[in-house]
Amino acid sequence: MKLGIIGLGNMGCAMLGGMIKNGAVKASEVLGAEPGDSRRNEVGKNLGIKTTASNKEAAEWADILVLSVKPQVYEAVIEDIREHTKDTAVIVSIAPGKTLKWLSEHFGKELKLVRCMPNTPALVLEGCTGVCRNGYVTDEEFESVLKLLNSFGKAIETEEKHMDAVVAVSGSSPAYVFIMIEAMADAAVAEGLPRAHAYEFAAQAVLGSARMVLETGKHPAELKDMVCSPSGTTIDAVQVLERRGFRSAIIEAMRACAEKSSKL
């Protein structure tokens, strides 16, 4: 399998790193396209992949072609490569807001298209990627794509109509969690805890709590109640969070995120 990737930014490199590290693809089978000389050379050296400044060259090379560029430049990139992609290639888009229909219309021909939404925890092989496909992608081809996506975390097939929600709950949500960790650490520092310890305590609490949700199968509300002893410290903290609109703020932020995704 020949894997092409256009765009060697943080997300593209996070995905590639996981794929290569876990053996989903060999470095020798990858051709990455990146316009910046410095970035292109750095990634080629660090990951051991072949690189090029030409999007067309990557498109002509690839059996699976990943478009890992910003949504704002998708139209220009597709214009550049659409006459150079193999008819048998699977095109994988990671852009929010760009539907399978939009992609098909801009390529101007019938292609095998996969749309997915990864997130930055792919950098530490803990990504979560929502993924859907059009009718031209066979089960075997889709399994090949899922193997790549699962190599840097977990891939979950979803209906395309839910992709904007996936952007809000997974693609963008690491930023919400980082804000919460930062705020928790600041509060701990205010109480006298050294900052390095504060970040470690806060981050480990989030990591452990997430694992409890995933591994126990218990509802988050039940797990929350397990921490809240009668007349204890935690229930007083929860009361403040509810009074200050913590839950509502998260819901409103995610709805704003999903709305923006639908308009990109």
NUTILO-979603 format. One record per residue (C-alpha): residue number from 1; residue in three letters; x, y, z. Coordinates in Angstrom, 3 decimals. Example, Ala and Ser with C-alpha at 12.3 -4.5 7.8 and 13.67 -1.06 7.14 Angstrom:
// residues 2
  kemar  miti         X         Y         Z
      1   ALA    12.300    -4.500     7.800
      2   SER    13.670    -1.060     7.140
***
This chain:
// residues 264
  kemar  miti         X         Y         Z
      1   MET     0.000     0.000     0.000
      2   LYS     1.245     3.459    -0.920
      3   LEU     0.128     6.213     1.462
      4   GLY     0.200     9.845     0.397
      5   ILE    -0.429    12.716     2.769
      6   ILE    -0.818    16.344     1.792
      7   GLY     0.009    18.636     4.709
      8   LEU     2.653    17.771     7.302
      9   GLY     1.411    19.934    10.154
     10   ASN     0.830    18.841    13.749
     11   MET    -2.186    16.655    13.016
     12   GLY    -0.757    15.060     9.900
     13   CYS     2.485    14.206    11.684
     14   ALA     0.649    12.920    14.762
     15   MET    -1.331    10.548    12.566
     16   LEU     1.722     9.447    10.600
     17   GLY     3.765     8.889    13.741
     18   GLY     1.174     6.495    15.137
     19   MET     0.738     4.669    11.835
     20   ILE     4.472     4.070    11.458
     21   LYS     5.166     3.300    15.125
     22   ASN     2.425     0.669    15.293
     23   GLY     3.254    -0.906    11.940
     24   ALA     0.071     0.113    10.133
     25   VAL     2.280     1.430     7.335
     26   LYS     6.008     1.347     6.619
     27   ALA     7.866     4.653     6.396
     28   SER     9.112     3.582     2.958
     29   GLU     5.483     3.398     1.766
     30   VAL     4.707     7.028     2.652
     31   LEU     5.090    10.155     0.540
     32   GLY     4.312    13.430     2.313
     33   ALA     3.706    16.738     0.542
     34   GLU     4.560    20.000     2.312
     35   PRO     5.382    23.375     0.705
     36   GLY     7.726    24.656     3.425
     37   ASP    11.322    23.455     2.927
     38   SER    12.241    23.540     6.611
     39   ARG     9.147    21.669     7.801
     40   ARG     9.348    19.161     4.959
     41   ASN    12.964    18.308     5.665
     42   GLU    12.370    18.093     9.423
     43   VAL     9.464    15.658     9.069
     44   GLY    11.273    13.565     6.486
     45   LYS    14.240    13.191     8.827
     46   ASN    12.194    12.532    11.990
     47   LEU     9.768    10.005    10.486
     48   GLY    11.969     8.536     7.774
     49   ILE     9.406     9.141     5.034
     50   LYS     9.854    10.385     1.498
     51   THR     8.741    13.990     1.029
     52   THR     7.951    16.359    -1.809
     53   ALA     6.903    19.952    -2.347
     54   SER     4.400    18.785    -4.980
     55   ASN     0.818    17.913    -4.044
     56   LYS     0.406    16.421    -7.520
     57   GLU     3.277    13.993    -6.926
     58   ALA     1.716    12.759    -3.674
     59   ALA    -1.653    12.334    -5.395
     60   GLU    -0.136    10.325    -8.246
     61   TRP     1.748     8.117    -5.761
     62   ALA    -1.044     7.240    -3.369
     63   ASP    -3.365     4.287    -3.065
     64   ILE    -4.714     6.042     0.024
     65   LEU    -4.401     9.846    -0.002
     66   VAL    -4.904    11.824     3.206
     67   LEU    -5.778    15.508     2.884
     68   SER    -4.367    16.999     6.084
     69   VAL    -4.702    20.711     5.383
     70   LYS    -6.886    23.508     6.783
     71   PRO   -10.497    23.644     5.517
     72   GLN    -9.859    27.083     4.059
     73   VAL    -7.358    25.717     1.513
     74   TYR    -9.196    22.517     0.558
     75   GLU   -10.674    24.004    -2.593
     76   ALA    -7.255    25.129    -3.860
     77   VAL    -5.618    21.789    -2.995
     78   ILE    -8.345    19.786    -4.723
     79   GLU    -8.079    22.022    -7.789
     80   ASP    -4.361    21.251    -7.824
     81   ILE    -4.636    17.472    -7.546
     82   ARG    -7.960    16.373    -8.986
     83   GLU    -6.542    15.434   -12.393
     84   HIS    -3.689    13.547   -10.735
     85   THR    -5.469    11.226    -8.292
     86   LYS    -5.867     7.594    -9.248
     87   ASP    -9.469     6.560    -9.925
     88   THR    -8.842     3.564    -7.632
     89   ALA    -7.405     5.648    -4.767
     90   VAL    -9.217     6.213    -1.478
     91   ILE    -9.253     9.906    -0.551
     92   VAL    -9.336    10.568     3.211
     93   SER   -10.388    14.047     4.362
     94   ILE    -9.817    15.265     7.933
     95   ALA   -11.398    18.712     7.489
     96   PRO   -14.414    19.757     9.581
     97   GLY   -17.386    20.942     7.570
     98   LYS   -16.355    19.450     4.225
     99   THR   -19.039    16.879     3.458
    100   LEU   -18.688    13.850     1.213
    101   LYS   -21.000    15.598    -1.252
    102   TRP   -18.859    18.761    -1.193
    103   LEU   -15.707    16.736    -1.762
    104   SER   -17.250    14.814    -4.661
    105   GLU   -18.496    17.998    -6.320
    106   HIS   -15.106    19.702    -6.089
    107   PHE   -13.184    16.701    -7.394
    108   GLY   -15.712    16.636   -10.222
    109   LYS   -15.745    12.872   -10.572
    110   GLU   -16.762     9.689    -8.805
    111   LEU   -14.125     8.834    -6.203
    112   LYS   -13.744     6.639    -3.149
    113   LEU   -14.109     9.142    -0.287
    114   VAL   -13.670     8.802     3.468
    115   ARG   -14.364    11.673     5.840
    116   CYS   -12.912    11.623     9.332
    117   MET   -12.334    13.869    12.337
    118   PRO    -9.244    13.023    14.434
    119   ASN    -8.009    14.956    17.471
    120   THR    -4.644    16.004    18.872
    121   PRO    -4.321    13.223    21.497
    122   ALA    -3.210    11.235    18.449
    123   LEU     0.179    12.742    19.341
    124   VAL     0.337    10.334    22.301
    125   LEU    -1.526     7.510    20.518
    126   GLU    -4.757     8.268    22.394
    127   GLY    -6.698     9.894    19.576
    128   CYS   -10.378     9.369    18.872
    129   THR   -11.493     9.633    15.252
    130   GLY   -15.028     9.729    13.911
    131   VAL   -15.193     8.304    10.385
    132   CYS   -17.693     7.774     7.560
    133   ARG   -17.446     6.830     3.870
    134   ASN   -19.290     7.126     0.582
    135   GLY   -20.763     4.242    -1.377
    136   TYR   -17.724     3.694    -3.606
    137   VAL   -15.463     2.567    -0.737
    138   THR   -15.518    -1.215    -0.369
    139   ASP   -15.550    -2.946     3.002
    140   GLU   -11.982    -4.117     2.416
    141   GLU   -10.789    -0.607     1.588
    142   PHE   -12.597     0.823     4.598
    143   GLU   -10.949    -1.739     6.854
    144   SER    -7.560    -0.590     5.519
    145   VAL    -8.426     3.015     6.420
    146   LEU    -9.698     1.992     9.865
    147   LYS    -6.442     0.113    10.492
    148   LEU    -4.530     3.334     9.858
    149   LEU    -6.843     5.417    12.056
    150   ASN    -6.842     2.877    14.899
    151   SER    -3.035     2.922    14.966
    152   PHE    -3.003     6.262    16.809
    153   GLY    -6.009     5.713    19.074
    154   LYS    -9.567     4.635    18.437
    155   ALA   -11.652     5.030    15.266
    156   ILE   -15.437     5.008    15.503
    157   GLU   -17.639     4.696    12.415
    158   THR   -20.501     7.189    12.520
    159   GLU   -23.184     8.548    10.229
    160   GLU   -22.105    11.644     8.335
    161   LYS   -25.004    13.662     9.759
    162   HIS   -23.309    13.347    13.168
    163   MET   -19.868    14.600    12.077
    164   ASP   -20.399    18.175    13.304
    165   ALA   -21.247    16.741    16.728
    166   VAL   -18.062    14.638    16.536
    167   VAL   -16.079    17.824    15.869
    168   ALA   -17.562    19.382    19.016
    169   VAL   -17.274    16.382    21.355
    170   SER   -13.943    15.011    20.148
    171   GLY   -12.112    17.056    17.523
    172   SER   -12.163    20.333    19.448
    173   SER   -12.743    19.061    22.985
    174   PRO    -9.092    18.616    23.999
    175   ALA    -8.957    22.429    24.156
    176   TYR   -11.808    22.477    26.703
    177   VAL   -10.026    19.872    28.809
    178   PHE    -6.728    21.767    28.670
    179   ILE    -8.482    24.912    29.922
    180   MET    -9.967    22.934    32.802
    181   ILE    -6.584    21.398    33.696
    182   GLU    -4.962    24.837    33.583
    183   ALA    -7.674    26.318    35.824
    184   MET    -7.427    23.411    38.284
    185   ALA    -3.662    23.838    38.465
    186   ASP    -3.948    27.608    38.981
    187   ALA    -6.344    27.042    41.870
    188   ALA    -3.994    24.473    43.401
    189   VAL    -1.086    26.928    43.110
    190   ALA    -3.237    29.539    44.829
    191   GLU    -3.609    27.037    47.679
    192   GLY     0.191    26.713    47.881
    193   LEU     0.916    23.637    45.739
    194   PRO     4.035    23.881    43.515
    195   ARG     2.992    24.420    39.896
    196   ALA     4.702    21.302    38.517
    197   HIS     2.850    19.151    41.044
    198   ALA    -0.380    21.026    40.365
    199   TYR    -0.311    20.173    36.659
    200   GLU     0.519    16.550    37.399
    201   PHE    -2.283    16.131    39.925
    202   ALA    -4.828    17.832    37.653
    203   ALA    -3.854    15.955    34.491
    204   GLN    -3.720    12.576    36.240
    205   ALA    -7.148    13.200    37.763
    206   VAL    -8.581    13.828    34.288
    207   LEU    -6.805    10.781    32.843
    208   GLY    -7.989     8.495    35.625
    209   SER   -11.544     9.825    35.499
    210   ALA   -11.730     9.231    31.745
    211   ARG   -10.528     5.659    32.179
    212   MET   -13.204     5.070    34.820
    213   VAL   -15.910     6.145    32.351
    214   LEU   -14.509     3.924    29.593
    215   GLU   -13.642     0.867    31.689
    216   THR   -16.385     0.634    34.323
    217   GLY   -19.335     1.230    32.008
    218   LYS   -20.942     3.314    34.750
    219   HIS   -22.842     6.513    33.934
    220   PRO   -20.749     9.652    34.580
    221   ALA   -23.385    10.861    37.037
    222   GLU   -23.027     7.644    39.067
    223   LEU   -19.241     8.051    39.138
    224   LYS   -19.651    11.667    40.222
    225   ASP   -21.972    10.610    43.046
    226   MET   -19.357     8.097    44.230
    227   VAL   -16.995    11.011    44.932
    228   CYS   -19.588    13.222    46.629
    229   SER   -19.775    12.135    50.271
    230   PRO   -22.591    13.598    52.420
    231   SER   -21.520    16.990    53.838
    232   GLY   -18.135    16.508    52.192
    233   THR   -15.753    18.766    50.302
    234   THR   -16.655    17.542    46.802
    235   ILE   -20.379    18.267    46.962
    236   ASP   -19.608    21.843    47.989
    237   ALA   -17.329    22.180    44.949
    238   VAL   -19.999    20.664    42.685
    239   GLN   -22.547    23.131    44.045
    240   VAL   -20.320    26.036    43.019
    241   LEU   -19.809    24.550    39.542
    242   GLU   -23.570    24.200    39.082
    243   ARG   -24.252    27.707    40.397
    244   ARG   -21.638    29.170    38.033
    245   GLY   -23.099    27.370    34.998
    246   PHE   -20.208    24.966    34.368
    247   ARG   -22.419    22.318    32.731
    248   SER   -24.308    24.879    30.633
    249   ALA   -21.092    26.568    29.501
    250   ILE   -19.773    23.267    28.124
    251   ILE   -23.022    22.531    26.299
    252   GLU   -23.203    26.033    24.804
    253   ALA   -19.542    25.918    23.761
    254   MET   -20.032    22.599    21.990
    255   ARG   -23.149    23.812    20.200
    256   ALA   -21.224    26.878    18.980
    257   CYS   -18.421    24.576    17.812
    258   ALA   -20.798    22.272    15.917
    259   GLU   -22.532    25.251    14.306
    260   LYS   -19.214    26.689    13.100
    261   SER   -18.203    23.276    11.750
    262   SER   -21.397    23.074     9.696
    263   LYS   -20.589    26.408     8.044
    264   LEU   -16.962    25.772     7.078
***
